[in-house]
Amino acid sequence: LGAEAMLERTRPNTTIAVSWGSTLQAMVNALDADYQPGMRLVPLVGGMTALASGSTGEDLIRTMAIKMGATFSTLLAPVVVRSPEAKKAFINEPSVAEVIEQAASAELAVVGIGSKGASSSMELLHSAGLPDAQYDALTKEMAGDIGARFYDIYGKELDHGWSDRIIGISLEQLRRIPFVIG
């Protein structure tokens, strides 16, 4: 269904922002070839090497691009870094800033929706190196995540010392994308 919904929304010269995860891997596997002239795929968040390689954003985008005859960008940055200063250094790099801007201005986004206890969501938290108190507070309040942005049952983004270290678009930027498939 996700592949069908995405293909129904694509038009020539569409930019699609893509996250990663096992659900999106299944969508890409189900995707039939559908060439659209000028189609561009961009990651909406940095990568995570702890995930199975088929579920990473770069692999998903590359496979989608081959199936769709699209061009694609890569975001050669981790999803989470150790400090806000490290994030600033990454996002000030022109190649990283350009991809994040492309994702924020996409016409369509295809995202995985992580849940409490899901392997990729929990790997994200473990990779962040949060102090125990912050980790415990975040896991207690979280309902899920989209693009490494954790939220509560009301859809409010949770921080706990995490958000200012994510390399990717914010939930607010995601909300401004005209059509999001999750």
RAWO-V424024 format. One line per field, one symbol per residue. phi: phi as a letter, one per 30 degrees, with the letter a starting at -180 (. if undefined). burial: I if it has 9 or more other C-alpha atoms within 8 Angstrom, else O. A space follows every 50 residues. Layout:
# RAWO-V424024
phi: ???
burial: ???
This chain:
# RAWO-V424024
phi: .dddddddcdbeidcccbcakdddddddddddeadbeidbcbdcadcbdd deedcdeddddddddddciccbcccdaddbcdadddeedddddeddeddd ddddcddbbbbdcdbejddddddeddddideeddedddddddcabbhicd bcdciddcchicddbdcldddddddddebbcb
burial: OOIOIIOOOIOOIIIIIIIIIOOIIOIIOOIOOOOIOIIIIIIIIIIIOO IOOOIIIIIIIIIIIOIIIIIIIOIOIIIIIOOIOIIOOIIOOOOIIOII OIIIOIIIIIIIIIIIOOOIIIIIIOOIOIOOOIIOIIOOIIIIIIIIII IIOOOOIIOIOIIOIIIIIOIOIIOOIOOIIO
